Amino acid sequence: MSEEREALANRIRDIIGDDPNVTEKKMFGGIAFMLNGNMLVGPHKDGTLMVRVGPDLYDEALARPGAGLMDFTGKPMKGFVNVSGEAIASDQNLAEWIALATRFVGALPAK
């Protein structure tokens, strides 16, 4: 795992704390944080963050500073955004993105 990904994962762990509903799963060549079995956020090797916001919060999320399309295959993944490392440099900003993802993912049925 890259140093950037590991550092971001550690920051996410610190923010999430001991929430028993959040687990980690190997995904996308790294890890993803899952809430009740549903993907919440995933740190990338370059220090950016994939955030699952869902369709209703998608446009709002894309309008935030540092947010962009989540595009693995040449086709944007609707409901997911990629957040730059600069936009999540502070723990407060990172926590806000995690909270936004939790609004959507927390309403999904558990897997």
Secondary structure in CASP SS format (residue, H / E / C, confidence):
PFRMAT SS
TARGET T0000
AUTHOR 0000-0000-0000
METHOD secondary structure of the structure
MODEL  1
M C 1.00
S C 1.00
E H 1.00
E H 1.00
R H 1.00
E H 1.00
A H 1.00
L H 1.00
A H 1.00
N H 1.00
R H 1.00
I H 1.00
R H 1.00
D H 1.00
I H 1.00
I H 1.00
G C 1.00
D C 1.00
D C 1.00
P C 1.00
N C 1.00
V E 1.00
T E 1.00
E E 1.00
K E 1.00
K E 1.00
M E 1.00
F C 1.00
G C 1.00
G E 1.00
I E 1.00
A E 1.00
F E 1.00
M E 1.00
L E 1.00
N C 1.00
G C 1.00
N E 1.00
M E 1.00
L E 1.00
V E 1.00
G E 1.00
P E 1.00
H C 1.00
K C 1.00
D C 1.00
G C 1.00
T C 1.00
L E 1.00
M E 1.00
V E 1.00
R E 1.00
V C 1.00
G H 1.00
P H 1.00
D H 1.00
L H 1.00
Y H 1.00
D H 1.00
E H 1.00
A H 1.00
L H 1.00
A C 1.00
R C 1.00
P C 1.00
G C 1.00
A E 1.00
G E 1.00
L E 1.00
M C 1.00
D C 1.00
F C 1.00
T C 1.00
G C 1.00
K C 1.00
P C 1.00
M C 1.00
K C 1.00
G C 1.00
F E 1.00
V E 1.00
N E 1.00
V E 1.00
S C 1.00
G C 1.00
E H 1.00
A H 1.00
I H 1.00
A C 1.00
S C 1.00
D H 1.00
Q H 1.00
N H 1.00
L H 1.00
A H 1.00
E H 1.00
W H 1.00
I H 1.00
A H 1.00
L H 1.00
A H 1.00
T H 1.00
R H 1.00
F H 1.00
V H 1.00
G C 1.00
A C 1.00
L C 1.00
P C 1.00
A C 1.00
K C 1.00
END
